[in-house]
Amino acid sequence: MTQYIKAAKVSDFAHRNFKCIRFLTKTIAVIKDKDSFYAIEADCKHQNANLLSRGMSSHIVTCPRHGWRYNMKTGECLTHDWASLRKHPLKIEDETIFIGTKPCE
């Protein structure tokens, strides 16, 4: 059974398209894409730099440390095939966004 933690409110996204939270040693981003939301790892697989520390203007982001590129919508690393980001389950209840503590299979 998946355990969930509170990550944000839907209203947090009135003027922004993502919010990062720390869970244990990981940074997980909740991203608003049009009228839906998803949760995905936000640390580079190379040296754990926060991929969204400089913001996000498109789904493609570049790691601020060494330039690895990721598609934040799919999790695909465009620099190395083996370095994909994992998505987390997400649910919304009464305008509160919860994310699963374990990545999707």
C-alpha positions in Angstrom: 0.0 0.0 0.0 1.3 3.4 -1.0 1.8 6.0 1.8 1.2 9.6 0.9 2.5 12.9 2.4 1.0 16.4 2.1 3.0 18.3 -0.5 1.0 21.4 -1.5 -2.3 23.1 -2.0 -3.8 23.5 -5.5 -3.9 27.3 -4.7 -0.1 27.3 -4.4 0.0 27.1 -8.2 -2.0 30.2 -8.9 1.2 32.0 -10.0 3.8 29.2 -10.4 4.1 25.9 -12.3 6.1 23.9 -9.8 6.9 23.4 -6.1 9.8 21.4 -4.7 9.7 19.6 -1.4 12.3 17.6 0.4 11.4 14.1 1.6 14.2 12.3 3.4 17.2 12.9 1.2 15.3 13.5 -2.1 13.9 16.6 -3.8 10.5 15.9 -5.4 8.8 18.4 -7.6 5.1 18.8 -7.9 4.5 20.2 -11.4 1.4 21.8 -12.8 0.9 21.0 -16.5 -2.1 22.9 -17.8 -4.9 21.7 -15.6 -3.3 18.6 -14.1 -0.4 17.8 -11.7 2.4 15.2 -11.5 5.2 14.5 -9.1 8.8 13.6 -10.2 12.3 13.5 -8.7 14.0 16.8 -9.1 17.6 15.9 -8.2 20.2 15.2 -11.0 21.3 11.6 -11.0 24.9 12.7 -11.4 25.6 14.7 -8.2 22.1 15.3 -6.8 21.9 19.0 -7.8 18.3 20.4 -7.7 17.3 20.5 -11.4 14.8 23.3 -10.7 17.0 25.6 -8.7 17.0 28.1 -11.6 13.3 27.7 -12.4 11.5 25.9 -15.2 10.3 27.6 -18.4 9.8 24.4 -20.4 9.8 20.7 -19.8 13.5 20.4 -20.7 15.8 21.5 -17.8 19.6 21.6 -17.5 21.5 20.6 -14.4 23.2 23.7 -13.0 26.4 21.7 -12.1 27.4 19.8 -15.1 24.8 20.4 -17.8 23.0 17.1 -17.9 19.6 17.6 -19.6 16.3 16.1 -18.5 12.7 16.1 -19.7 10.7 16.8 -16.6 7.5 15.5 -18.1 8.8 12.1 -18.9 11.8 11.8 -16.6 14.0 10.9 -19.5 17.7 12.0 -19.2 18.7 13.4 -22.6 22.4 13.1 -21.7 22.6 9.5 -20.4 20.0 6.7 -21.0 20.5 5.1 -17.6 19.8 8.3 -15.6 16.0 8.7 -15.8 14.1 10.4 -13.1 11.3 8.5 -11.4 7.7 9.7 -11.1 5.8 9.5 -7.8 2.1 8.8 -7.4 0.0 11.9 -6.8 -3.5 12.4 -5.6 -5.6 15.5 -4.8 -8.2 15.5 -2.0 -10.1 18.6 -1.0 -7.7 20.9 -2.9 -4.7 19.3 -1.0 -2.0 17.6 -3.1 -0.4 14.5 -1.7 2.5 12.6 -3.2 3.5 8.9 -2.7 6.6 8.3 -0.6 7.8 5.6 -3.0 8.3 6.1 -6.8 6.0 4.5 -9.3 7.1 1.1 -10.5 
